[in-house]
Amino acid sequence: MFGMVRDPVCKVKIKKTEASATSEYQGKLYYFCSEKCRDKFDKDPDNYR
Ligand SMILES: [Zn+2]
C-alpha cells in the first residue's frame, strides 16, 4: 500500500506518517516503529539492510 514501509529491525509494517523514528544510511531513509529500533539499526546498519 502506498506510504507503507517496513521497519528493518523488527520487520513490522508501518505508515511513514506514523513512524516514531527515522534514520538515513547511505543516502536511503529508513523508518522505525520506535526509537529503540532506530538505535539498534544505528549501531549495526549493515545487519538490517
Ligand atoms: Zn521496530
mmCIF file of the protein (N, C-alpha, C, O) and its ligand, coordinates in Angstrom:
data_MODEL
# 
_entry.id   MODEL 
# 
loop_
_entity.id 
_entity.type 
_entity.pdbx_number_of_molecules 
1 polymer     1 
2 non-polymer 1 
# 
_entity_poly.entity_id                      1 
_entity_poly.type                           'polypeptide(L)' 
_entity_poly.nstd_linkage                   no 
_entity_poly.nstd_monomer                   no 
_entity_poly.pdbx_seq_one_letter_code       MFGMVRDPVCKVKIKKTEASATSEYQGKLYYFCSEKCRDKFDKDPDNYR 
_entity_poly.pdbx_seq_one_letter_code_can   MFGMVRDPVCKVKIKKTEASATSEYQGKLYYFCSEKCRDKFDKDPDNYR 
_entity_poly.pdbx_strand_id                 A 
# 
loop_
_entity_poly_seq.entity_id 
_entity_poly_seq.num 
_entity_poly_seq.mon_id 
_entity_poly_seq.hetero 
1 1  MET n 
1 2  PHE n 
1 3  GLY n 
1 4  MET n 
1 5  VAL n 
1 6  ARG n 
1 7  ASP n 
1 8  PRO n 
1 9  VAL n 
1 10 CYS n 
1 11 LYS n 
1 12 VAL n 
1 13 LYS n 
1 14 ILE n 
1 15 LYS n 
1 16 LYS n 
1 17 THR n 
1 18 GLU n 
1 19 ALA n 
1 20 SER n 
1 21 ALA n 
1 22 THR n 
1 23 SER n 
1 24 GLU n 
1 25 TYR n 
1 26 GLN n 
1 27 GLY n 
1 28 LYS n 
1 29 LEU n 
1 30 TYR n 
1 31 TYR n 
1 32 PHE n 
1 33 CYS n 
1 34 SER n 
1 35 GLU n 
1 36 LYS n 
1 37 CYS n 
1 38 ARG n 
1 39 ASP n 
1 40 LYS n 
1 41 PHE n 
1 42 ASP n 
1 43 LYS n 
1 44 ASP n 
1 45 PRO n 
1 46 ASP n 
1 47 ASN n 
1 48 TYR n 
1 49 ARG n 
# 
loop_
_struct_asym.id 
_struct_asym.entity_id 
A 1 
B 2 
# 
loop_
_chem_comp.id 
_chem_comp.type 
_chem_comp.mon_nstd_flag 
ALA 'L-peptide linking' y 
ARG 'L-peptide linking' y 
ASN 'L-peptide linking' y 
ASP 'L-peptide linking' y 
CYS 'L-peptide linking' y 
GLN 'L-peptide linking' y 
GLU 'L-peptide linking' y 
GLY 'peptide linking'   y 
ILE 'L-peptide linking' y 
LEU 'L-peptide linking' y 
LYS 'L-peptide linking' y 
MET 'L-peptide linking' y 
PHE 'L-peptide linking' y 
PRO 'L-peptide linking' y 
SER 'L-peptide linking' y 
THR 'L-peptide linking' y 
TYR 'L-peptide linking' y 
VAL 'L-peptide linking' y 
ZN  non-polymer         . 
# 
_pdbx_entity_nonpoly.entity_id   2 
_pdbx_entity_nonpoly.name        ? 
_pdbx_entity_nonpoly.comp_id     ZN 
# 
_pdbx_nonpoly_scheme.asym_id         B 
_pdbx_nonpoly_scheme.entity_id       2 
_pdbx_nonpoly_scheme.mon_id          ZN 
_pdbx_nonpoly_scheme.ndb_seq_num     1 
_pdbx_nonpoly_scheme.pdb_seq_num     101 
_pdbx_nonpoly_scheme.auth_seq_num    101 
_pdbx_nonpoly_scheme.pdb_mon_id      ZN 
_pdbx_nonpoly_scheme.auth_mon_id     ZN 
_pdbx_nonpoly_scheme.pdb_strand_id   A 
_pdbx_nonpoly_scheme.pdb_ins_code    . 
# 
loop_
_atom_site.group_PDB 
_atom_site.id 
_atom_site.type_symbol 
_atom_site.label_atom_id 
_atom_site.label_alt_id 
_atom_site.label_comp_id 
_atom_site.label_asym_id 
_atom_site.label_entity_id 
_atom_site.label_seq_id 
_atom_site.pdbx_PDB_ins_code 
_atom_site.Cartn_x 
_atom_site.Cartn_y 
_atom_site.Cartn_z 
_atom_site.occupancy 
_atom_site.B_iso_or_equiv 
_atom_site.pdbx_formal_charge 
_atom_site.auth_seq_id 
_atom_site.auth_comp_id 
_atom_site.auth_asym_id 
_atom_site.auth_atom_id 
_atom_site.pdbx_PDB_model_num 
ATOM   1   N  N  . MET A 1 1  ? 0.850  -1.194 0.000  1.00 0.00 ? 1   MET A N  1 
ATOM   2   C  CA . MET A 1 1  ? 0.000  0.000  0.000  1.00 0.00 ? 1   MET A CA 1 
ATOM   3   C  C  . MET A 1 1  ? 0.888  1.248  0.000  1.00 0.00 ? 1   MET A C  1 
ATOM   4   O  O  . MET A 1 1  ? 1.982  1.239  0.563  1.00 0.00 ? 1   MET A O  1 
ATOM   5   N  N  . PHE A 1 2  ? 0.426  2.275  -0.611 1.00 0.00 ? 2   PHE A N  1 
ATOM   6   C  CA . PHE A 1 2  ? 1.216  3.499  -0.685 1.00 0.00 ? 2   PHE A CA 1 
ATOM   7   C  C  . PHE A 1 2  ? 1.489  4.042  0.711  1.00 0.00 ? 2   PHE A C  1 
ATOM   8   O  O  . PHE A 1 2  ? 0.602  4.085  1.563  1.00 0.00 ? 2   PHE A O  1 
ATOM   9   N  N  . GLY A 1 3  ? 2.742  4.456  0.928  1.00 0.00 ? 3   GLY A N  1 
ATOM   10  C  CA . GLY A 1 3  ? 3.079  5.063  2.198  1.00 0.00 ? 3   GLY A CA 1 
ATOM   11  C  C  . GLY A 1 3  ? 3.441  4.082  3.297  1.00 0.00 ? 3   GLY A C  1 
ATOM   12  O  O  . GLY A 1 3  ? 3.772  4.478  4.415  1.00 0.00 ? 3   GLY A O  1 
ATOM   13  N  N  . MET A 1 4  ? 3.375  2.765  2.962  1.00 0.00 ? 4   MET A N  1 
ATOM   14  C  CA . MET A 1 4  ? 3.756  1.778  3.958  1.00 0.00 ? 4   MET A CA 1 
ATOM   15  C  C  . MET A 1 4  ? 5.239  1.426  3.797  1.00 0.00 ? 4   MET A C  1 
ATOM   16  O  O  . MET A 1 4  ? 5.750  1.302  2.684  1.00 0.00 ? 4   MET A O  1 
ATOM   17  N  N  . VAL A 1 5  ? 5.898  1.273  4.916  1.00 0.00 ? 5   VAL A N  1 
ATOM   18  C  CA . VAL A 1 5  ? 7.296  0.869  4.904  1.00 0.00 ? 5   VAL A CA 1 
ATOM   19  C  C  . VAL A 1 5  ? 7.499  -0.214 5.955  1.00 0.00 ? 5   VAL A C  1 
ATOM   20  O  O  . VAL A 1 5  ? 6.672  -0.410 6.845  1.00 0.00 ? 5   VAL A O  1 
ATOM   21  N  N  . ARG A 1 6  ? 8.637  -0.919 5.824  1.00 0.00 ? 6   ARG A N  1 
ATOM   22  C  CA . ARG A 1 6  ? 8.919  -1.979 6.788  1.00 0.00 ? 6   ARG A CA 1 
ATOM   23  C  C  . ARG A 1 6  ? 10.055 -1.533 7.710  1.00 0.00 ? 6   ARG A C  1 
ATOM   24  O  O  . ARG A 1 6  ? 11.118 -1.107 7.259  1.00 0.00 ? 6   ARG A O  1 
ATOM   25  N  N  . ASP A 1 7  ? 9.802  -1.640 8.974  1.00 0.00 ? 7   ASP A N  1 
ATOM   26  C  CA . ASP A 1 7  ? 10.850 -1.413 9.958  1.00 0.00 ? 7   ASP A CA 1 
ATOM   27  C  C  . ASP A 1 7  ? 11.904 -2.514 9.766  1.00 0.00 ? 7   ASP A C  1 
ATOM   28  O  O  . ASP A 1 7  ? 11.597 -3.692 9.945  1.00 0.00 ? 7   ASP A O  1 
ATOM   29  N  N  . PRO A 1 8  ? 13.140 -2.146 9.404  1.00 0.00 ? 8   PRO A N  1 
ATOM   30  C  CA . PRO A 1 8  ? 14.133 -3.183 9.091  1.00 0.00 ? 8   PRO A CA 1 
ATOM   31  C  C  . PRO A 1 8  ? 14.603 -3.963 10.314 1.00 0.00 ? 8   PRO A C  1 
ATOM   32  O  O  . PRO A 1 8  ? 15.218 -5.019 10.168 1.00 0.00 ? 8   PRO A O  1 
ATOM   33  N  N  . VAL A 1 9  ? 14.329 -3.471 11.491 1.00 0.00 ? 9   VAL A N  1 
ATOM   34  C  CA . VAL A 1 9  ? 14.797 -4.144 12.705 1.00 0.00 ? 9   VAL A CA 1 
ATOM   35  C  C  . VAL A 1 9  ? 13.801 -5.202 13.160 1.00 0.00 ? 9   VAL A C  1 
ATOM   36  O  O  . VAL A 1 9  ? 14.164 -6.368 13.314 1.00 0.00 ? 9   VAL A O  1 
ATOM   37  N  N  . CYS A 1 10 ? 12.559 -4.810 13.375 1.00 0.00 ? 10  CYS A N  1 
ATOM   38  C  CA . CYS A 1 10 ? 11.582 -5.766 13.894 1.00 0.00 ? 10  CYS A CA 1 
ATOM   39  C  C  . CYS A 1 10 ? 10.613 -6.241 12.810 1.00 0.00 ? 10  CYS A C  1 
ATOM   40  O  O  . CYS A 1 10 ? 9.727  -7.052 13.080 1.00 0.00 ? 10  CYS A O  1 
ATOM   41  N  N  . LYS A 1 11 ? 10.782 -5.732 11.571 1.00 0.00 ? 11  LYS A N  1 
ATOM   42  C  CA . LYS A 1 11 ? 10.048 -6.205 10.385 1.00 0.00 ? 11  LYS A CA 1 
ATOM   43  C  C  . LYS A 1 11 ? 8.569  -5.855 10.357 1.00 0.00 ? 11  LYS A C  1 
ATOM   44  O  O  . LYS A 1 11 ? 7.835  -6.333 9.492  1.00 0.00 ? 11  LYS A O  1 
ATOM   45  N  N  . VAL A 1 12 ? 8.139  -5.052 11.267 1.00 0.00 ? 12  VAL A N  1 
ATOM   46  C  CA . VAL A 1 12 ? 6.728  -4.681 11.278 1.00 0.00 ? 12  VAL A CA 1 
ATOM   47  C  C  . VAL A 1 12 ? 6.468  -3.629 10.197 1.00 0.00 ? 12  VAL A C  1 
ATOM   48  O  O  . VAL A 1 12 ? 7.331  -2.798 9.910  1.00 0.00 ? 12  VAL A O  1 
ATOM   49  N  N  . LYS A 1 13 ? 5.294  -3.670 9.612  1.00 0.00 ? 13  LYS A N  1 
ATOM   50  C  CA . LYS A 1 13 ? 4.941  -2.667 8.613  1.00 0.00 ? 13  LYS A CA 1 
ATOM   51  C  C  . LYS A 1 13 ? 4.287  -1.477 9.287  1.00 0.00 ? 13  LYS A C  1 
ATOM   52  O  O  . LYS A 1 13 ? 3.399  -1.623 10.127 1.00 0.00 ? 13  LYS A O  1 
ATOM   53  N  N  . ILE A 1 14 ? 4.744  -0.298 8.902  1.00 0.00 ? 14  ILE A N  1 
ATOM   54  C  CA . ILE A 1 14 ? 4.206  0.919  9.493  1.00 0.00 ? 14  ILE A CA 1 
ATOM   55  C  C  . ILE A 1 14 ? 3.952  1.938  8.396  1.00 0.00 ? 14  ILE A C  1 
ATOM   56  O  O  . ILE A 1 14 ? 4.510  1.853  7.302  1.00 0.00 ? 14  ILE A O  1 
ATOM   57  N  N  . LYS A 1 15 ? 3.098  2.903  8.709  1.00 0.00 ? 15  LYS A N  1 
ATOM   58  C  CA . LYS A 1 15 ? 2.917  4.014  7.787  1.00 0.00 ? 15  LYS A CA 1 
ATOM   59  C  C  . LYS A 1 15 ? 4.043  5.012  8.010  1.00 0.00 ? 15  LYS A C  1 
ATOM   60  O  O  . LYS A 1 15 ? 4.464  5.259  9.139  1.00 0.00 ? 15  LYS A O  1 
ATOM   61  N  N  . LYS A 1 16 ? 4.519  5.579  6.907  1.00 0.00 ? 16  LYS A N  1 
ATOM   62  C  CA . LYS A 1 16 ? 5.584  6.567  7.032  1.00 0.00 ? 16  LYS A CA 1 
ATOM   63  C  C  . LYS A 1 16 ? 5.200  7.682  7.988  1.00 0.00 ? 16  LYS A C  1 
ATOM   64  O  O  . LYS A 1 16 ? 6.022  8.171  8.763  1.00 0.00 ? 16  LYS A O  1 
ATOM   65  N  N  . THR A 1 17 ? 3.943  8.070  7.919  1.00 0.00 ? 17  THR A N  1 
ATOM   66  C  CA . THR A 1 17 ? 3.489  9.186  8.742  1.00 0.00 ? 17  THR A CA 1 
ATOM   67  C  C  . THR A 1 17 ? 3.399  8.802  10.217 1.00 0.00 ? 17  THR A C  1 
ATOM   68  O  O  . THR A 1 17 ? 3.330  9.674  11.083 1.00 0.00 ? 17  THR A O  1 
ATOM   69  N  N  . GLU A 1 18 ? 3.399  7.485  10.510 1.00 0.00 ? 18  GLU A N  1 
ATOM   70  C  CA . GLU A 1 18 ? 3.294  7.036  11.892 1.00 0.00 ? 18  GLU A CA 1 
ATOM   71  C  C  . GLU A 1 18 ? 4.621  6.541  12.461 1.00 0.00 ? 18  GLU A C  1 
ATOM   72  O  O  . GLU A 1 18 ? 4.675  6.064  13.594 1.00 0.00 ? 18  GLU A O  1 
ATOM   73  N  N  . ALA A 1 19 ? 5.685  6.656  11.678 1.00 0.00 ? 19  ALA A N  1 
ATOM   74  C  CA . ALA A 1 19 ? 6.984  6.210  12.160 1.00 0.00 ? 19  ALA A CA 1 
ATOM   75  C  C  . ALA A 1 19 ? 7.423  7.055  13.351 1.00 0.00 ? 19  ALA A C  1 
ATOM   76  O  O  . ALA A 1 19 ? 7.294  8.279  13.348 1.00 0.00 ? 19  ALA A O  1 
ATOM   77  N  N  . SER A 1 20 ? 7.945  6.373  14.371 1.00 0.00 ? 20  SER A N  1 
ATOM   78  C  CA . SER A 1 20 ? 8.391  7.097  15.570 1.00 0.00 ? 20  SER A CA 1 
ATOM   79  C  C  . SER A 1 20 ? 9.793  7.645  15.397 1.00 0.00 ? 20  SER A C  1 
ATOM   80  O  O  . SER A 1 20 ? 10.203 8.571  16.096 1.00 0.00 ? 20  SER A O  1 
ATOM   81  N  N  . ALA A 1 21 ? 10.531 7.056  14.447 1.00 0.00 ? 21  ALA A N  1 
ATOM   82  C  CA . ALA A 1 21 ? 11.911 7.490  14.261 1.00 0.00 ? 21  ALA A CA 1 
ATOM   83  C  C  . ALA A 1 21 ? 12.344 7.184  12.835 1.00 0.00 ? 21  ALA A C  1 
ATOM   84  O  O  . ALA A 1 21 ? 11.838 6.254  12.206 1.00 0.00 ? 21  ALA A O  1 
ATOM   85  N  N  . THR A 1 22 ? 13.275 7.966  12.340 1.00 0.00 ? 22  THR A N  1 
ATOM   86  C  CA . THR A 1 22 ? 13.845 7.696  11.023 1.00 0.00 ? 22  THR A CA 1 
ATOM   87  C  C  . THR A 1 22 ? 15.365 7.795  11.126 1.00 0.00 ? 22  THR A C  1 
ATOM   88  O  O  . THR A 1 22 ? 15.910 8.432  12.027 1.00 0.00 ? 22  THR A O  1 
ATOM   89  N  N  . SER A 1 23 ? 16.024 7.147  10.179 1.00 0.00 ? 23  SER A N  1 
ATOM   90  C  CA . SER A 1 23 ? 17.470 7.245  10.131 1.00 0.00 ? 23  SER A CA 1 
ATOM   91  C  C  . SER A 1 23 ? 17.911 7.167  8.686  1.00 0.00 ? 23  SER A C  1 
ATOM   92  O  O  . SER A 1 23 ? 17.377 6.380  7.905  1.00 0.00 ? 23  SER A O  1 
ATOM   93  N  N  . GLU A 1 24 ? 18.879 7.978  8.337  1.00 0.00 ? 24  GLU A N  1 
ATOM   94  C  CA . GLU A 1 24 ? 19.388 7.933  6.973  1.00 0.00 ? 24  GLU A CA 1 
ATOM   95  C  C  . GLU A 1 24 ? 20.694 7.164  6.959  1.00 0.00 ? 24  GLU A C  1 
ATOM   96  O  O  . GLU A 1 24 ? 21.594 7.421  7.759  1.00 0.00 ? 24  GLU A O  1 
ATOM   97  N  N  . TYR A 1 25 ? 20.783 6.220  6.041  1.00 0.00 ? 25  TYR A N  1 
ATOM   98  C  CA . TYR A 1 25 ? 22.002 5.423  5.931  1.00 0.00 ? 25  TYR A CA 1 
ATOM   99  C  C  . TYR A 1 25 ? 22.335 5.252  4.463  1.00 0.00 ? 25  TYR A C  1 
ATOM   100 O  O  . TYR A 1 25 ? 21.515 4.763  3.686  1.00 0.00 ? 25  TYR A O  1 
ATOM   101 N  N  . GLN A 1 26 ? 23.529 5.652  4.084  1.00 0.00 ? 26  GLN A N  1 
ATOM   102 C  CA . GLN A 1 26 ? 23.986 5.568  2.705  1.00 0.00 ? 26  GLN A CA 1 
ATOM   103 C  C  . GLN A 1 26 ? 22.972 6.140  1.722  1.00 0.00 ? 26  GLN A C  1 
ATOM   104 O  O  . GLN A 1 26 ? 22.697 5.552  0.676  1.00 0.00 ? 26  GLN A O  1 
ATOM   105 N  N  . GLY A 1 27 ? 22.425 7.295  2.078  1.00 0.00 ? 27  GLY A N  1 
ATOM   106 C  CA . GLY A 1 27 ? 21.540 8.018  1.184  1.00 0.00 ? 27  GLY A CA 1 
ATOM   107 C  C  . GLY A 1 27 ? 20.114 7.531  1.161  1.00 0.00 ? 27  GLY A C  1 
ATOM   108 O  O  . GLY A 1 27 ? 19.284 8.085  0.440  1.00 0.00 ? 27  GLY A O  1 
ATOM   109 N  N  . LYS A 1 28 ? 19.804 6.484  1.951  1.00 0.00 ? 28  LYS A N  1 
ATOM   110 C  CA . LYS A 1 28 ? 18.446 5.970  1.992  1.00 0.00 ? 28  LYS A CA 1 
ATOM   111 C  C  . LYS A 1 28 ? 17.832 6.225  3.365  1.00 0.00 ? 28  LYS A C  1 
ATOM   112 O  O  . LYS A 1 28 ? 18.498 6.119  4.394  1.00 0.00 ? 28  LYS A O  1 
ATOM   113 N  N  . LEU A 1 29 ? 16.549 6.563  3.353  1.00 0.00 ? 29  LEU A N  1 
ATOM   114 C  CA . LEU A 1 29 ? 15.875 6.854  4.607  1.00 0.00 ? 29  LEU A CA 1 
ATOM   115 C  C  . LEU A 1 29 ? 15.123 5.621  5.096  1.00 0.00 ? 29  LEU A C  1 
ATOM   116 O  O  . LEU A 1 29 ? 14.350 5.014  4.354  1.00 0.00 ? 29  LEU A O  1 
ATOM   117 N  N  . TYR A 1 30 ? 15.359 5.265  6.341  1.00 0.00 ? 30  TYR A N  1 
ATOM   118 C  CA . TYR A 1 30 ? 14.695 4.110  6.945  1.00 0.00 ? 30  TYR A CA 1 
ATOM   119 C  C  . TYR A 1 30 ? 13.734 4.586  8.033  1.00 0.00 ? 30  TYR A C  1 
ATOM   120 O  O  . TYR A 1 30 ? 13.978 5.579  8.719  1.00 0.00 ? 30  TYR A O  1 
ATOM   121 N  N  . TYR A 1 31 ? 12.649 3.855  8.164  1.00 0.00 ? 31  TYR A N  1 
ATOM   122 C  CA . TYR A 1 31 ? 11.595 4.237  9.124  1.00 0.00 ? 31  TYR A CA 1 
ATOM   123 C  C  . TYR A 1 31 ? 11.480 3.170  10.202 1.00 0.00 ? 31  TYR A C  1 
ATOM   124 O  O  . TYR A 1 31 ? 11.626 1.978  9.932  1.00 0.00 ? 31  TYR A O  1 
ATOM   125 N  N  . PHE A 1 32 ? 11.216 3.612  11.424 1.00 0.00 ? 32  PHE A N  1 
ATOM   126 C  CA . PHE A 1 32 ? 11.189 2.685  12.553 1.00 0.00 ? 32  PHE A CA 1 
ATOM   127 C  C  . PHE A 1 32 ? 9.952  2.895  13.407 1.00 0.00 ? 32  PHE A C  1 
ATOM   128 O  O  . PHE A 1 32 ? 9.423  4.001  13.519 1.00 0.00 ? 32  PHE A O  1 
ATOM   129 N  N  . CYS A 1 33 ? 9.503  1.783  14.014 1.00 0.00 ? 33  CYS A N  1 
ATOM   130 C  CA . CYS A 1 33 ? 8.310  1.857  14.851 1.00 0.00 ? 33  CYS A CA 1 
ATOM   131 C  C  . CYS A 1 33 ? 8.611  2.540  16.173 1.00 0.00 ? 33  CYS A C  1 
ATOM   132 O  O  . CYS A 1 33 ? 7.709  3.052  16.836 1.00 0.00 ? 33  CYS A O  1 
ATOM   133 N  N  . SER A 1 34 ? 9.893  2.547  16.559 1.00 0.00 ? 34  SER A N  1 
ATOM   134 C  CA . SER A 1 34 ? 10.262 3.133  17.842 1.00 0.00 ? 34  SER A CA 1 
ATOM   135 C  C  . SER A 1 34 ? 11.712 3.601  17.803 1.00 0.00 ? 34  SER A C  1 
ATOM   136 O  O  . SER A 1 34 ? 12.484 3.215  16.925 1.00 0.00 ? 34  SER A O  1 
ATOM   137 N  N  . GLU A 1 35 ? 12.063 4.438  18.768 1.00 0.00 ? 35  GLU A N  1 
ATOM   138 C  CA . GLU A 1 35 ? 13.445 4.894  18.840 1.00 0.00 ? 35  GLU A CA 1 
ATOM   139 C  C  . GLU A 1 35 ? 14.383 3.749  19.207 1.00 0.00 ? 35  GLU A C  1 
ATOM   140 O  O  . GLU A 1 35 ? 15.561 3.770  18.850 1.00 0.00 ? 35  GLU A O  1 
ATOM   141 N  N  . LYS A 1 36 ? 13.865 2.751  19.920 1.00 0.00 ? 36  LYS A N  1 
ATOM   142 C  CA . LYS A 1 36 ? 14.676 1.583  20.254 1.00 0.00 ? 36  LYS A CA 1 
ATOM   143 C  C  . LYS A 1 36 ? 15.177 0.884  18.998 1.00 0.00 ? 36  LYS A C  1 
ATOM   144 O  O  . LYS A 1 36 ? 16.351 0.532  18.885 1.00 0.00 ? 36  LYS A O  1 
ATOM   145 N  N  . CYS A 1 37 ? 14.257 0.692  18.057 1.00 0.00 ? 37  CYS A N  1 
ATOM   146 C  CA . CYS A 1 37 ? 14.636 0.047  16.806 1.00 0.00 ? 37  CYS A CA 1 
ATOM   147 C  C  . CYS A 1 37 ? 15.648 0.905  16.049 1.00 0.00 ? 37  CYS A C  1 
ATOM   148 O  O  . CYS A 1 37 ? 16.600 0.391  15.464 1.00 0.00 ? 37  CYS A O  1 
ATOM   149 N  N  . ARG A 1 38 ? 15.431 2.194  16.070 1.00 0.00 ? 38  ARG A N  1 
ATOM   150 C  CA . ARG A 1 38 ? 16.363 3.088  15.379 1.00 0.00 ? 38  ARG A CA 1 
ATOM   151 C  C  . ARG A 1 38 ? 17.755 2.981  16.008 1.00 0.00 ? 38  ARG A C  1 
ATOM   152 O  O  . ARG A 1 38 ? 18.758 2.957  15.296 1.00 0.00 ? 38  ARG A O  1 
ATOM   153 N  N  . ASP A 1 39 ? 17.813 2.917  17.321 1.00 0.00 ? 39  ASP A N  1 
ATOM   154 C  CA . ASP A 1 39 ? 19.110 2.807  17.987 1.00 0.00 ? 39  ASP A CA 1 
ATOM   155 C  C  . ASP A 1 39 ? 19.824 1.522  17.616 1.00 0.00 ? 39  ASP A C  1 
ATOM   156 O  O  . ASP A 1 39 ? 21.035 1.512  17.394 1.00 0.00 ? 39  ASP A O  1 
ATOM   157 N  N  . LYS A 1 40 ? 19.057 0.426  17.549 1.00 0.00 ? 40  LYS A N  1 
ATOM   158 C  CA . LYS A 1 40 ? 19.654 -0.847 17.137 1.00 0.00 ? 40  LYS A CA 1 
ATOM   159 C  C  . LYS A 1 40 ? 20.219 -0.740 15.731 1.00 0.00 ? 40  LYS A C  1 
ATOM   160 O  O  . LYS A 1 40 ? 21.344 -1.161 15.461 1.00 0.00 ? 40  LYS A O  1 
ATOM   161 N  N  . PHE A 1 41 ? 19.421 -0.170 14.843 1.00 0.00 ? 41  PHE A N  1 
ATOM   162 C  CA . PHE A 1 41 ? 19.843 -0.013 13.450 1.00 0.00 ? 41  PHE A CA 1 
ATOM   163 C  C  . PHE A 1 41 ? 21.114 0.831  13.361 1.00 0.00 ? 41  PHE A C  1 
ATOM   164 O  O  . PHE A 1 41 ? 22.048 0.480  12.639 1.00 0.00 ? 41  PHE A O  1 
ATOM   165 N  N  . ASP A 1 42 ? 21.146 1.929  14.088 1.00 0.00 ? 42  ASP A N  1 
ATOM   166 C  CA . ASP A 1 42 ? 22.294 2.831  14.016 1.00 0.00 ? 42  ASP A CA 1 
ATOM   167 C  C  . ASP A 1 42 ? 23.576 2.173  14.511 1.00 0.00 ? 42  ASP A C  1 
ATOM   168 O  O  . ASP A 1 42 ? 24.671 2.521  14.070 1.00 0.00 ? 42  ASP A O  1 
ATOM   169 N  N  . LYS A 1 43 ? 23.436 1.235  15.417 1.00 0.00 ? 43  LYS A N  1 
ATOM   170 C  CA . LYS A 1 43 ? 24.624 0.556  15.936 1.00 0.00 ? 43  LYS A CA 1 
ATOM   171 C  C  . LYS A 1 43 ? 25.214 -0.407 14.916 1.00 0.00 ? 43  LYS A C  1 
ATOM   172 O  O  . LYS A 1 43 ? 26.427 -0.614 14.876 1.00 0.00 ? 43  LYS A O  1 
ATOM   173 N  N  . ASP A 1 44 ? 24.353 -0.995 14.092 1.00 0.00 ? 44  ASP A N  1 
ATOM   174 C  CA . ASP A 1 44 ? 24.826 -2.006 13.145 1.00 0.00 ? 44  ASP A CA 1 
ATOM   175 C  C  . ASP A 1 44 ? 23.952 -2.043 11.899 1.00 0.00 ? 44  ASP A C  1 
ATOM   176 O  O  . ASP A 1 44 ? 23.279 -3.040 11.636 1.00 0.00 ? 44  ASP A O  1 
ATOM   177 N  N  . PRO A 1 45 ? 23.965 -0.952 11.133 1.00 0.00 ? 45  PRO A N  1 
ATOM   178 C  CA . PRO A 1 45 ? 23.029 -0.840 9.994  1.00 0.00 ? 45  PRO A CA 1 
ATOM   179 C  C  . PRO A 1 45 ? 23.190 -1.940 8.954  1.00 0.00 ? 45  PRO A C  1 
ATOM   180 O  O  . PRO A 1 45 ? 22.201 -2.370 8.362  1.00 0.00 ? 45  PRO A O  1 
ATOM   181 N  N  . ASP A 1 46 ? 24.392 -2.397 8.723  1.00 0.00 ? 46  ASP A N  1 
ATOM   182 C  CA . ASP A 1 46 ? 24.590 -3.418 7.695  1.00 0.00 ? 46  ASP A CA 1 
ATOM   183 C  C  . ASP A 1 46 ? 23.881 -4.718 8.032  1.00 0.00 ? 46  ASP A C  1 
ATOM   184 O  O  . ASP A 1 46 ? 23.576 -5.515 7.145  1.00 0.00 ? 46  ASP A O  1 
ATOM   185 N  N  . ASN A 1 47 ? 23.623 -4.929 9.298  1.00 0.00 ? 47  ASN A N  1 
ATOM   186 C  CA . ASN A 1 47 ? 22.954 -6.147 9.743  1.00 0.00 ? 47  ASN A CA 1 
ATOM   187 C  C  . ASN A 1 47 ? 21.466 -6.137 9.413  1.00 0.00 ? 47  ASN A C  1 
ATOM   188 O  O  . ASN A 1 47 ? 20.813 -7.179 9.473  1.00 0.00 ? 47  ASN A O  1 
ATOM   189 N  N  . TYR A 1 48 ? 20.927 -4.977 9.068  1.00 0.00 ? 48  TYR A N  1 
ATOM   190 C  CA . TYR A 1 48 ? 19.472 -4.860 8.924  1.00 0.00 ? 48  TYR A CA 1 
ATOM   191 C  C  . TYR A 1 48 ? 19.011 -4.467 7.536  1.00 0.00 ? 48  TYR A C  1 
ATOM   192 O  O  . TYR A 1 48 ? 17.808 -4.389 7.286  1.00 0.00 ? 48  TYR A O  1 
ATOM   193 N  N  . ARG A 1 49 ? 19.940 -4.218 6.629  1.00 0.00 ? 49  ARG A N  1 
ATOM   194 C  CA . ARG A 1 49 ? 19.511 -3.764 5.307  1.00 0.00 ? 49  ARG A CA 1 
ATOM   195 C  C  . ARG A 1 49 ? 18.833 -4.878 4.541  1.00 0.00 ? 49  ARG A C  1 
ATOM   196 O  O  . ARG A 1 49 ? 18.406 -4.675 3.404  1.00 0.00 ? 49  ARG A O  1 
HETATM 197 ZN ZN . ZN  B 2 .  ? 10.545 -1.750 15.217 1.00 0.00 2 101 ZN  A ZN 1 
# 
